[in-house]
Amino acid sequence: MIGAYYDSSYLLKLQCPEPGSTAVRAHAATVDVIFCSLHGRAEFISASHRKVREGAASLEFLQALLDQLQADTAAGALHWLPVTEVLIARVEAVYRVAPPDTFLRAADALHLASAADQGFAEIFSNDRHLLSAAPLFGLRGMNVIS
């Protein structure tokens, strides 16, 4: 089984036509299952609703996105990783030694810790801050969007 860890920005690009979607979908076609931290599910839902709030999508589109998310999860194509005390301890350990100029948001740290905890060598995102912090967790940050 080939798996990849995607943050919520990449998950959204799988479902919504936006810049970078084609490249992310092409990469997703090369893996069997996509992993993401459970908090990424909340991020996906929030970002989907933001599209409605901003007028870029309808409520019907939001419902279709959430239905697809549930279907992908039920089919095993998308696997949500739990947020645990061990994961939070890993986040804390990284912040303790991170250089002072490190820009690392809590949500990004959870994604990075989740990917590292599951033994991934890479994490896929187009978030420049997450990608630059990836080495702090022993990960290579990967962006397939050119």
Secondary structure, DSSP 8 states (H G I E B T S, - for coil): --EEEB-HHHHHHHHS--TTHHHHHHHHTT-SEEEEEHHHHHHHHHHHHHHHHTTSS-HHHHHHHHHHHHHHHHTTSEEEE---HHHHHHHHHHHHHS-TT----HHHHHHHHHHHHTT-SEEE---HHHHHHGGGGT-EEE----
